[in-house]
Amino acid sequence: MNWDIVKGNWKQFRGKVQAQWGKLTDDHLDVIAGKRDELVGKIQESYGITKDEAEKQIKEFEARNKD
């Protein structure tokens, strides 16, 4: 998954992100704005998990949502 493309099409991707991580609010998604590192941080914060676990979840998400 190319995160430059995700940034450019964030409005389309944010629904998929929110479906995957339902605890993320609209405000979180506005801050994330397609930035992978912001997504990692917000997942960690919202779910109380480690950075490694958040990275693992994002990698699985990327695999399911390939271009």
N, C-alpha and C positions, 0 to 999 in steps of 0.2 A: 504494500500500500504506500503510495507516494503522498507524504503529508503536505507537500506543496499543493497538490491537487485537492486534498481535503480542505486546506485553508481557503482555496478559491471557491469551493463548493460547500462551505460549512453549513449553509442552511439545509442542504439535502442530507448531510451526514449527521447533523445534530440529533435528528429523530432516531437514527440507528444507535447513536451513543446513549441517548436517554432511554431507549428501549433496553439496552444492555445494562446500564447502570442507573436504575430508577431513582436512586437517592440524589443524583445530581439535579440541581434546580436550574431554572432558566437563567438565574444570575450566574451560577457556576458555568453554564454553557456559554454565556456571553463573555466571561473572562477567558475561558479556554480558547474560543474562536479558532479552532483548528490547530492549535499548537499542542504537539504531542507531550512535551514536558509539563505543560499546564494540566493536561488530562491526567497524567500520572499523579501529580500532586493532589488534584481534587479527588481522585479515586482513593488515594491513601487517606486523605482527611475525612472523607465521607464514610468510608467503610472501616477505618481503623486497621488498615493492613500495612504491611511493609512495602517499600519501594519495589523490591524484587517480585512480590506477589502482584502488585499493580502492573508491572512490566509484563509479567506472564499473562495476565488477563488481556492486556492490550494486544500482545502478540497473537493470542487465540482469536481475538476480535478481528485483527488484520487478516488472518488466514481465512476467516469466514466471509470477509467482505472485500476480497480481491477485486481489482478492476476487471 
